[in-house]
Amino acid sequence: MNDSNYHLWRGAGLLCLLLLCGANDAAAGAAPVVSNVRAAQRSGTSYVDITYDLADADSSSLTVAVGVSTNAGTTWFYPGASLTGAVGSGIAPGAGKQSAWNAGSDLPAKLFANVRIQVTADDATAPGGMALIPAGSFTMGNCMDPNEGWSEELPLHSVYVSGFYMDKYDVTKALWDEVYQWATNRPAGVRYSFEYGAQGKAANHPAHSMTWYDAVKWCNARSEKEGRVPAYYTDAGQASVYRTGQTDVQNDWVKWSSGYRLPTEAEWEKAARGGVSGQRFPWGNTISWGQANYYASPGYGGYDVNPTGGYDTNFISGGYPYTSPVGTFAANGYGLYDMSGNVWQWCWDWWGSYSSNSQSDPRGPVLPTSGSGRVLRGGGWGNSAIGCRAADRGSSDPDYRVNRIGFRSALPTGQ
């Protein structure tokens, strides 16, 4: 990543801009260089035109992200869906790269005195089926009316999350079976055992009904199958790979820079928001069957705008569970699907209360508190709109399994 800076103050009807080139960890080899960042509000509109130069000595395809801060860099959000042009993956180096940001769709107010725009480039390439979640800060928790959710969604707090990859889709039954068969057919001594395994309505539907323990072991098996160093171990010395039984793996038993793993709760929420802050859902503030697979209650909370109630009739054929094929609905700003509805998703963390303090890469409580479980996020096909909000939190015993729970895996960058 590049770490040069360009500054511009602009007093405009919409924004005052301070522009800079940010930095993320680069992959092996020469780091890409972002320079000559320029931005200007398009006359008579709420659009901001952004141009920059991009160079890299050893890569012809880069991932570019644009971050925005309205408080002088204390917190950042990544517009994602409201950006067009030379952003995202597959951007070739060159001069005069152009992007446009629909600031009016993202900012609730029309004038800010200290807006910063950050352009970053990364030469890391996301593995197949995964999306790059760029490093940066975001506001975690219920950004809407605090009375509409639950007390555990507060207080709001700023969280910095390092860049990582995340599965674009919930782990499908097909992918689960592929890794499961490999893992359970290994030689004695390195063979995996799963207490219950997983089920799925069809190959392209989410795998479901796996325990947290089995999801964690599956992530290790996926790593070993692909020749990666596993993330989870059964001891603080990280000498014994977690392959069997039900072990409450602790934070310091994890190689955080290696292998597939469950996302932390903070990683999950940053990824779910898709680069946009202050919204109930990854796409906006209302929900309907055109955006997610959930149990509709018309008028609920003022934000369930589906015209009819109940289960989505498109997915009830074949009986329970009423899951939908992955990728049925539009992706969020980071290219992730089904971050609201379809199935709940296991996260790494033990359940815990929020702090108002700013945090960097939090991993949840070191040990469970009395009666706590592992965190679940995202809502499912049988949940109402409130459970599908990006801020909603759930938890369950790690040995619990039900046809509304699945997961997706995360992968550190640089692998």
C-alpha positions as CSV (number, residue, x, y, z in Angstrom):
1,M,0.0,0.0,0.0
2,N,1.0,3.6,-0.6
3,D,1.3,6.2,2.1
4,S,1.6,9.5,0.3
5,N,-0.7,12.4,0.9
6,Y,-2.5,15.1,-1.0
7,H,-4.5,17.8,0.7
8,L,-7.3,19.9,-0.6
9,W,-9.7,22.1,1.3
10,R,-12.9,23.0,-0.6
11,G,-15.7,25.1,0.8
12,A,-18.7,23.8,-1.1
13,G,-22.5,23.7,-0.8
14,L,-22.2,20.1,0.3
15,L,-18.7,19.3,1.5
16,C,-15.4,20.5,2.7
17,L,-12.8,17.9,1.6
18,L,-9.4,16.8,2.9
19,L,-8.0,14.2,0.6
20,L,-5.3,11.7,1.2
21,C,-3.8,8.4,0.0
22,G,-4.1,5.8,2.7
23,A,-2.2,2.7,3.4
24,N,-3.0,-1.0,3.9
25,D,-0.7,-3.9,4.2
26,A,0.5,-4.9,0.8
27,A,1.0,-8.4,-0.4
28,A,4.5,-9.8,-1.2
29,G,6.4,-7.7,-3.7
30,A,6.5,-4.0,-4.5
31,A,3.7,-2.1,-2.9
32,P,1.2,-0.2,-5.2
33,V,1.5,3.6,-5.2
34,V,-1.5,5.9,-5.2
35,S,-0.7,9.6,-6.0
36,N,-2.2,12.8,-7.2
37,V,-5.6,12.3,-5.6
38,R,-8.0,15.0,-6.6
39,A,-11.7,15.4,-5.8
40,A,-14.4,18.0,-6.5
41,Q,-18.1,18.3,-6.0
42,R,-19.9,18.1,-9.3
43,S,-21.6,21.5,-9.9
44,G,-25.3,21.5,-9.0
45,T,-25.3,17.9,-7.8
46,S,-24.4,15.8,-4.7
47,Y,-21.8,13.8,-6.6
48,V,-18.1,14.0,-5.9
49,D,-15.7,13.2,-8.7
50,I,-12.5,11.6,-7.6
51,T,-9.4,11.1,-9.7
52,Y,-6.0,9.5,-8.9
53,D,-2.9,8.0,-10.4
54,L,-2.1,4.3,-9.7
55,A,1.2,2.5,-10.2
56,D,2.5,-0.9,-9.4
57,A,5.8,-2.5,-10.5
58,D,4.7,-6.1,-10.4
59,S,0.9,-6.3,-10.6
60,S,-1.5,-5.6,-13.4
61,S,-4.7,-6.0,-11.4
62,L,-5.3,-4.1,-8.1
63,T,-8.1,-3.7,-5.6
64,V,-8.9,0.0,-4.9
65,A,-11.0,1.3,-2.0
66,V,-12.3,4.8,-1.2
67,G,-12.9,5.6,2.4
68,V,-14.7,8.6,3.8
69,S,-14.6,10.3,7.2
70,T,-16.8,13.1,8.3
71,N,-15.0,13.6,11.6
72,A,-11.4,14.3,10.5
73,G,-10.4,10.6,10.4
74,T,-11.7,9.4,13.7
75,T,-13.9,6.9,12.0
76,W,-14.2,5.9,8.4
77,F,-16.8,4.3,6.2
78,Y,-16.5,2.8,2.7
79,P,-19.3,3.9,0.4
80,G,-19.2,0.7,-1.8
81,A,-22.5,0.7,-3.5
82,S,-22.6,4.5,-4.1
83,L,-19.2,4.5,-5.8
84,T,-18.8,4.0,-9.6
85,G,-15.8,3.9,-11.9
86,A,-12.3,2.8,-11.0
87,V,-13.0,1.2,-7.6
88,G,-13.1,-2.4,-6.4
89,S,-11.1,-5.3,-7.8
90,G,-9.5,-5.7,-11.2
91,I,-8.3,-2.1,-11.5
92,A,-5.3,-1.7,-13.8
93,P,-2.5,0.7,-13.0
94,G,-2.5,4.0,-14.8
95,A,-2.8,7.8,-14.6
96,G,-6.1,9.7,-14.3
97,K,-8.2,6.9,-12.8
98,Q,-11.7,8.2,-12.3
99,S,-14.5,7.4,-9.8
100,A,-17.7,9.1,-8.7
101,W,-19.2,9.1,-5.3
102,N,-22.9,9.8,-4.7
103,A,-22.4,11.6,-1.4
104,G,-26.0,12.8,-1.2
105,S,-27.1,9.2,-0.8
106,D,-24.8,8.4,2.1
107,L,-24.5,11.6,4.2
108,P,-27.6,12.6,6.2
109,A,-26.5,16.3,6.3
110,K,-25.5,18.5,3.5
111,L,-22.5,20.3,4.9
112,F,-19.5,19.0,6.8
113,A,-16.6,21.1,7.8
114,N,-13.9,18.4,7.9
115,V,-14.5,15.5,5.4
116,R,-11.6,13.3,4.5
117,I,-11.4,11.0,1.5
118,Q,-8.9,8.3,1.4
119,V,-7.9,6.2,-1.6
120,T,-6.1,2.9,-1.0
121,A,-4.8,0.2,-3.4
122,D,-3.9,-3.4,-2.6
123,D,-2.2,-5.9,-4.8
124,A,-3.6,-8.8,-2.9
125,T,-5.9,-11.0,-4.9
126,A,-8.9,-12.5,-3.1
127,P,-9.0,-16.3,-3.3
128,G,-11.8,-17.8,-5.4
129,G,-15.2,-17.3,-3.9
130,M,-14.0,-14.7,-1.4
131,A,-14.1,-10.9,-1.2
132,L,-11.5,-8.5,0.2
133,I,-12.8,-6.5,3.2
134,P,-10.6,-3.4,3.3
135,A,-8.9,-2.3,6.5
136,G,-10.5,0.6,8.3
137,S,-12.6,1.9,11.1
138,F,-16.4,1.8,11.4
139,T,-19.0,2.6,14.0
140,M,-20.3,-0.7,15.6
141,G,-23.7,-1.0,17.1
142,N,-27.3,0.3,16.6
143,C,-26.8,3.5,14.6
144,M,-30.6,4.1,14.4
145,D,-33.1,4.9,17.1
146,P,-31.7,3.1,20.2
147,N,-35.2,2.2,21.3
148,E,-35.9,0.0,18.2
149,G,-33.3,-2.7,19.0
150,W,-31.8,-4.2,22.2
151,S,-29.7,-2.8,24.9
152,E,-26.8,-5.1,24.0
153,E,-26.4,-3.3,20.7
154,L,-25.1,-0.2,22.6
155,P,-23.1,1.8,23.2
156,L,-21.9,2.8,19.8
157,H,-18.1,2.5,19.5
158,S,-15.4,2.9,16.9
159,V,-13.7,-0.3,15.8
160,Y,-10.6,-0.6,13.6
161,V,-10.6,-3.9,11.6
162,S,-7.5,-5.1,9.7
163,G,-8.1,-6.1,6.1
164,F,-9.2,-9.7,5.5
165,Y,-11.0,-12.0,3.0
166,M,-14.5,-13.3,3.6
167,D,-16.6,-15.9,1.8
168,K,-19.0,-14.2,-0.6
169,Y,-21.6,-16.8,0.2
170,D,-22.6,-18.8,3.3
171,V,-20.8,-22.1,3.2
172,T,-23.0,-24.2,0.9
173,K,-23.9,-27.9,1.4
174,A,-21.8,-28.8,-1.6
175,L,-18.7,-27.1,-0.2
176,W,-19.3,-28.5,3.3
177,D,-19.5,-32.0,1.9
178,E,-16.4,-31.6,-0.2
179,V,-14.2,-30.6,2.8
180,Y,-16.0,-33.0,5.2
181,Q,-15.3,-36.0,3.0
182,W,-11.7,-35.1,2.7
183,A,-11.3,-34.5,6.4
184,T,-13.0,-37.7,7.6
185,N,-11.1,-39.9,5.2
186,R,-7.6,-38.8,6.3
187,P,-5.2,-41.3,7.9
188,A,-5.5,-42.1,11.6
189,G,-3.9,-39.5,13.7
190,V,-4.8,-36.6,11.4
191,R,-8.4,-37.6,10.7
192,Y,-11.2,-35.2,11.6
193,S,-14.3,-36.2,13.5
194,F,-17.5,-34.2,13.6
195,E,-20.1,-34.8,16.2
196,Y,-23.1,-34.0,14.0
197,G,-21.8,-32.7,10.7
198,A,-24.2,-30.5,8.7
199,Q,-27.3,-30.7,6.6
200,G,-28.6,-28.7,3.7
201,K,-31.7,-28.4,1.6
202,A,-29.7,-28.6,-1.7
203,A,-26.2,-28.4,-2.9
204,N,-26.4,-24.6,-3.6
205,H,-28.3,-23.8,-0.3
206,P,-26.4,-22.9,2.9
207,A,-25.2,-25.8,5.0
208,H,-26.9,-25.7,8.3
209,S,-27.4,-27.4,11.7
210,M,-23.7,-27.6,12.5
211,T,-22.4,-26.8,16.0
212,W,-19.9,-24.1,16.6
213,Y,-17.3,-26.8,17.3
214,D,-17.9,-28.5,14.0
215,A,-17.8,-25.2,12.1
216,V,-14.4,-24.4,13.7
217,K,-13.0,-27.9,12.9
218,W,-14.3,-27.6,9.3
219,C,-12.4,-24.4,8.9
220,N,-9.2,-26.1,10.0
221,A,-9.9,-29.0,7.6
222,R,-10.5,-26.5,4.7
223,S,-7.1,-25.0,5.5
224,E,-5.3,-28.3,5.5
225,K,-7.0,-29.5,2.4
226,E,-5.7,-26.4,0.6
227,G,-2.2,-26.6,2.0
228,R,-2.6,-23.7,4.5
229,V,-1.5,-23.6,8.1
230,P,-4.6,-24.2,10.3
231,A,-5.8,-21.4,12.6
232,Y,-7.2,-23.4,15.6
233,Y,-5.3,-25.4,18.2
234,T,-6.1,-27.2,21.5
235,D,-3.4,-25.5,23.5
236,A,-1.7,-22.1,24.1
237,G,1.5,-23.5,22.6
238,Q,-0.4,-24.0,19.3
239,A,1.2,-27.5,18.9
240,S,-1.9,-29.6,18.5
241,V,-4.3,-28.9,15.6
242,Y,-7.9,-29.0,16.6
243,R,-9.5,-31.9,14.7
244,T,-11.7,-33.8,17.2
245,G,-14.0,-33.4,20.1
246,Q,-15.6,-30.3,21.6
247,T,-12.9,-27.9,22.7
248,D,-13.5,-24.4,23.9
249,V,-10.6,-22.9,21.9
250,Q,-9.3,-19.8,23.6
251,N,-8.1,-16.5,21.9
252,D,-4.4,-17.3,22.4
253,W,-4.8,-20.8,20.9
254,V,-5.5,-19.3,17.5
255,K,-3.0,-18.4,14.8
256,W,-4.8,-15.2,13.7
257,S,-2.6,-14.7,10.7
258,S,-3.1,-18.2,9.2
259,G,-5.8,-20.3,7.7
260,Y,-9.6,-20.2,7.5
261,R,-11.5,-19.3,10.6
262,L,-14.8,-17.9,11.7
263,P,-15.0,-14.1,11.5
264,T,-14.9,-12.2,14.7
265,E,-18.1,-10.3,15.6
266,A,-16.5,-7.0,14.7
267,E,-15.2,-8.4,11.3
268,W,-18.7,-9.7,10.6
269,E,-20.5,-6.4,11.3
270,K,-17.9,-4.4,9.3
271,A,-18.3,-6.8,6.4
272,A,-22.1,-6.9,6.6
273,R,-22.4,-3.1,6.4
274,G,-20.6,-3.2,3.1
275,G,-18.8,0.1,3.6
276,V,-21.8,2.1,4.5
277,S,-22.6,3.3,8.0
278,G,-25.8,4.5,9.7
279,Q,-28.2,2.0,8.0
280,R,-30.3,-0.8,9.4
281,F,-29.4,-3.2,6.6
282,P,-26.6,-3.6,4.2
283,W,-28.7,-2.0,1.4
284,G,-30.6,0.7,3.3
285,N,-33.2,1.2,6.0
286,T,-36.2,-0.9,4.9
287,I,-36.5,-4.6,4.1
288,S,-38.7,-6.7,1.8
289,W,-38.6,-10.2,0.2
290,G,-36.8,-8.6,-2.8
291,Q,-33.8,-8.1,-0.6
292,A,-33.6,-11.0,1.9
293,N,-35.1,-14.3,2.9
294,Y,-36.9,-13.7,6.2
295,Y,-40.3,-13.9,7.9
296,A,-42.2,-10.8,6.9
297,S,-44.4,-8.8,9.2
298,P,-45.7,-5.9,7.2
299,G,-45.2,-2.5,8.9
300,Y,-43.1,-4.0,11.7
301,G,-41.0,-1.2,13.2
302,G,-41.9,1.0,10.3
303,Y,-39.2,-0.6,8.2
304,D,-40.7,-4.0,7.0
305,V,-42.3,-2.8,3.8
306,N,-43.1,-6.3,2.4
307,P,-46.8,-6.2,1.2
308,T,-47.6,-9.6,2.7
309,G,-46.5,-11.5,5.8
310,G,-45.1,-14.9,6.6
311,Y,-42.5,-17.0,4.9
312,D,-41.3,-16.2,1.4
313,T,-43.5,-18.4,-0.8
314,N,-40.6,-18.7,-3.3
315,F,-38.7,-21.0,-0.8
316,I,-41.3,-23.1,0.9
317,S,-41.4,-25.9,-1.6
318,G,-39.8,-29.1,-0.5
319,G,-40.6,-28.5,3.2
320,Y,-38.4,-27.2,6.0
321,P,-36.0,-25.5,6.2
322,Y,-37.1,-22.6,4.0
323,T,-33.6,-21.6,3.0
324,S,-32.9,-20.0,-0.4
325,P,-30.0,-20.7,-2.8
326,V,-27.0,-18.6,-2.0
327,G,-26.6,-15.5,-4.3
328,T,-30.4,-15.2,-4.8
329,F,-30.3,-11.5,-3.7
330,A,-28.1,-8.6,-4.5
331,A,-24.6,-8.4,-2.9
332,N,-23.6,-5.6,-0.6
333,G,-20.9,-3.0,-1.2
334,Y,-18.2,-5.5,-0.5
335,G,-19.6,-8.2,-2.8
336,L,-21.1,-10.4,0.0
337,Y,-24.4,-12.1,-0.2
338,D,-27.0,-13.1,2.4
339,M,-25.5,-11.0,5.2
340,S,-29.2,-10.5,6.3
341,G,-31.5,-13.4,6.4
342,N,-31.3,-17.0,5.0
343,V,-29.3,-18.5,7.9
344,W,-27.7,-17.1,11.1
345,Q,-23.9,-17.2,11.0
346,W,-21.6,-18.4,13.7
347,C,-18.9,-15.9,14.7
348,W,-15.7,-16.5,16.8
349,D,-16.5,-14.5,19.9
350,W,-17.9,-15.4,23.2
351,W,-20.9,-13.2,24.0
352,G,-20.0,-10.0,25.9
353,S,-21.2,-6.5,26.5
354,Y,-20.0,-3.6,24.4
355,S,-17.6,-0.9,25.7
356,S,-17.7,2.7,24.6
357,N,-14.0,2.7,24.1
358,S,-12.4,2.6,20.6
359,Q,-11.0,-0.8,19.8
360,S,-8.7,-2.4,17.3
361,D,-9.3,-6.0,16.0
362,P,-11.4,-7.0,19.1
363,R,-11.8,-10.8,19.6
364,G,-14.4,-10.8,22.3
365,P,-14.1,-12.0,25.9
366,V,-11.1,-14.2,26.7
367,L,-13.4,-16.6,28.6
368,P,-17.2,-17.0,28.6
369,T,-19.2,-15.2,31.3
370,S,-21.8,-17.2,33.2
371,G,-24.4,-18.6,30.8
372,S,-22.9,-17.0,27.7
373,G,-22.6,-18.6,24.3
374,R,-20.8,-18.0,21.0
375,V,-22.1,-15.0,18.9
376,L,-24.5,-15.4,16.0
377,R,-25.2,-12.7,13.4
378,G,-27.4,-12.0,10.4
379,G,-30.8,-13.4,11.1
380,G,-32.4,-16.3,9.2
381,W,-35.3,-17.4,7.1
382,G,-37.6,-17.8,10.1
383,N,-36.7,-14.5,11.8
384,S,-38.5,-11.1,11.5
385,A,-36.9,-7.9,10.2
386,I,-35.5,-6.9,13.6
387,G,-33.2,-9.9,13.5
388,C,-31.9,-9.1,10.1
389,R,-30.5,-5.7,11.0
390,A,-26.7,-5.3,10.7
391,A,-26.5,-4.4,14.4
392,D,-28.6,-7.3,15.7
393,R,-26.8,-9.8,18.0
394,G,-27.6,-13.3,19.0
395,S,-25.8,-16.1,20.8
396,S,-26.1,-19.8,21.5
397,D,-24.3,-22.6,23.2
398,P,-21.5,-23.8,21.0
399,D,-22.9,-27.3,20.9
400,Y,-26.4,-26.0,19.7
401,R,-27.5,-26.9,16.2
402,V,-30.7,-26.0,14.3
403,N,-31.7,-25.5,10.7
404,R,-31.5,-21.7,11.0
405,I,-27.8,-21.6,11.7
406,G,-24.9,-21.7,9.2
407,F,-21.6,-19.8,8.8
408,R,-19.1,-18.4,6.4
409,S,-15.3,-18.3,6.8
410,A,-12.7,-15.6,6.9
411,L,-9.1,-15.7,5.8
412,P,-6.3,-13.3,6.7
413,T,-4.7,-11.4,3.8
414,G,-1.1,-12.2,2.7
415,Q,-1.8,-15.9,2.2
